[in-house]
C-alpha cells in the first residue's frame, strides 16, 4: 500500500520517471564506462597485472583487478591509475581513488581534479566475472555550497573570527 502525503500526488507520477522501461535520474549524467579488455598492464617495476579499464570523459584509467576484488570484499578503497600505451599498456601515476559506497551497492570514483563519479557494484561484478561487456559510469553532480555569511544572525556575545594577513 502506497501512502502519499498531501500535495505530492499532483506533482509526481510514475510515468514521468519511466521512459523506455528504464528509470531516469535527473541529476546523473553518463560520463563513461568500465570494461575488461583482457590486456595486462605493466607497473613501474615491470610486473604485469590484470586491470579493469575505466573510460571517463575520454580518458583511460585502470584499476588492478586483485586490488579491486580485495576492496569489494573488505569495503575498502583502491587506487585509480592512468594508463599509458606504448606497444603495450603501462600503469602510470595515481590519479584517483575508488571507494565502495556506504550502502555497499556502488563504487564511488573520485578523479583528483576531475570530479566525482559512480557505478553500480552489480554491473561491475558482471564485468569482472565476464557476464557483461561493460558497466556504465555516471557523473555525480556537485552539491551546492551554502552561502555561510548571508542571512545569518550572530547571537550576542559570539566572537567573529577573521583571517587578516
C-alpha positions as CSV (number, residue, x, y, z in Angstrom):
1,X,0.0,0.0,0.0
2,X,1.4,3.4,-1.0
3,X,0.7,6.3,1.3
4,X,1.1,9.7,-0.3
5,X,1.2,12.9,1.6
6,X,-0.9,15.9,0.7
7,X,0.4,17.8,-2.4
8,X,2.8,15.2,-3.6
9,X,0.3,13.2,-5.7
10,X,-0.3,16.1,-8.1
11,X,3.4,16.7,-8.7
12,X,4.6,13.1,-9.0
13,X,3.6,10.5,-11.5
14,X,5.4,7.2,-12.2
15,X,5.1,7.8,-15.9
16,X,7.4,10.8,-15.6
17,X,10.2,8.6,-14.2
18,X,9.9,5.7,-16.6
19,X,10.9,6.2,-20.3
20,X,11.6,3.2,-22.4
21,X,11.4,0.8,-19.4
22,X,14.3,2.5,-17.6
23,X,14.2,4.7,-14.5
24,X,15.6,8.1,-15.1
25,X,17.6,10.0,-12.5
26,X,17.7,13.7,-13.5
27,X,20.9,14.7,-11.6
28,X,23.1,11.9,-13.0
29,X,24.7,12.1,-16.4
30,X,26.5,9.3,-18.2
31,X,30.3,10.0,-18.1
32,X,31.8,6.8,-19.4
33,X,32.0,3.1,-18.9
34,X,34.2,0.4,-17.4
35,X,35.2,-2.7,-19.3
36,X,37.6,-5.6,-19.1
37,X,39.8,-5.6,-22.1
38,X,41.8,-8.7,-21.3
39,X,45.1,-6.9,-21.8
40,X,47.6,-6.9,-19.0
41,X,49.4,-3.7,-17.9
42,X,52.9,-3.4,-16.6
43,X,53.6,-1.3,-13.5
44,X,56.8,0.8,-12.8
45,X,58.7,-2.3,-11.6
46,X,57.8,-4.3,-14.8
47,X,55.3,-6.7,-13.1
48,X,52.2,-7.3,-15.2
49,X,48.7,-7.0,-13.8
50,X,45.2,-7.8,-15.0
51,X,43.3,-4.5,-15.0
52,X,39.7,-3.2,-15.3
53,X,39.7,-0.2,-17.7
54,X,37.6,2.9,-16.9
55,X,36.9,5.3,-19.7
56,X,35.8,8.5,-18.1
57,X,35.3,11.7,-20.2
58,X,37.5,10.4,-23.0
59,X,40.4,9.5,-20.7
60,X,41.5,6.0,-19.8
61,X,42.2,4.8,-16.2
62,X,42.8,1.4,-14.8
63,X,42.3,-0.5,-11.5
64,X,44.3,-3.6,-10.7
65,X,41.8,-6.5,-10.5
66,X,43.3,-8.1,-7.5
67,X,43.1,-4.8,-5.6
68,X,39.6,-4.3,-6.7
69,X,38.5,-7.7,-5.6
70,X,40.1,-7.2,-2.2
71,X,38.4,-3.8,-1.9
72,X,35.0,-5.3,-2.7
73,X,35.4,-8.0,-0.1
74,X,36.6,-5.6,2.6
75,X,34.6,-2.5,1.7
76,X,37.9,-0.7,1.1
77,X,39.5,1.7,-1.4
78,X,41.5,1.1,-4.5
79,X,43.8,3.4,-6.5
80,X,42.9,4.6,-10.0
81,X,45.9,4.7,-12.2
82,X,46.5,6.4,-15.6
83,X,47.1,4.0,-18.5
84,X,49.9,4.8,-21.0
85,X,50.1,3.0,-24.3
86,X,53.5,2.2,-25.9
87,X,53.5,-1.2,-27.7
88,X,51.7,-2.4,-24.6
89,X,49.8,-0.9,-21.6
90,X,51.7,0.7,-18.7
91,X,50.3,1.9,-15.4
92,X,51.2,5.5,-14.8
93,X,50.6,7.8,-11.9
94,X,47.9,7.5,-9.4
95,X,45.2,10.0,-10.4
96,X,42.1,8.9,-8.4
97,X,40.6,6.8,-5.7
98,X,37.7,4.3,-5.9
99,X,35.8,3.5,-2.7
100,X,32.9,1.1,-2.1
101,X,29.8,3.2,-1.0
102,X,28.4,3.0,2.5
103,X,25.3,1.2,1.2
104,X,27.6,-1.4,-0.4
105,X,25.8,-1.2,-3.8
106,X,28.0,1.3,-5.6
107,X,31.6,2.3,-6.3
108,X,32.4,5.9,-5.8
109,X,35.2,7.1,-8.1
110,X,37.0,10.4,-7.3
111,X,39.4,11.6,-10.0
112,X,41.8,14.1,-8.5
113,X,40.9,17.5,-10.0
114,X,38.4,15.8,-12.4
115,X,35.2,15.2,-10.4
116,X,33.1,12.6,-8.7
117,X,31.7,9.5,-10.5
118,X,29.8,6.4,-9.5
119,X,29.0,2.9,-10.9
120,X,26.8,0.1,-9.7
121,X,28.7,-2.8,-8.0
122,X,26.3,-5.3,-9.5
123,X,27.2,-4.1,-13.0
124,X,31.0,-4.0,-12.2
125,X,30.8,-7.6,-10.8
126,X,29.2,-8.7,-14.0
127,X,32.1,-7.2,-16.0
128,X,34.7,-8.7,-13.7
129,X,33.1,-12.1,-14.0
130,X,32.8,-11.7,-17.8
131,X,29.0,-11.9,-17.7
132,X,28.7,-8.4,-19.0
133,X,30.7,-6.4,-21.6
134,X,30.7,-3.0,-19.8
135,X,29.3,-1.1,-16.8
136,X,28.0,2.5,-17.1
137,X,29.7,5.2,-15.1
138,X,27.7,8.3,-14.2
139,X,28.9,11.7,-13.0
140,X,27.7,12.8,-9.6
141,X,26.8,16.5,-9.6
142,X,28.5,18.7,-7.1
143,X,26.4,19.7,-4.1
144,X,25.8,23.5,-3.9
145,X,27.8,25.2,-1.2
146,X,25.5,27.3,1.1
147,X,26.3,30.9,1.5
148,X,27.6,31.0,5.0
149,X,27.7,34.7,5.5
150,X,24.3,35.6,4.0
151,X,21.2,35.9,6.2
152,X,22.9,34.5,9.2
153,X,22.3,36.2,12.5
154,X,25.2,36.1,15.0
155,X,24.0,35.8,18.6
156,X,25.1,38.4,21.1
157,X,28.4,37.6,22.8
158,X,29.7,35.3,20.0
159,X,33.1,36.3,18.6
160,X,33.9,36.7,14.9
161,X,37.0,35.1,13.6
162,X,38.6,36.7,10.7
163,X,41.7,35.9,8.7
164,X,43.8,39.1,8.5
165,X,47.2,38.9,6.8
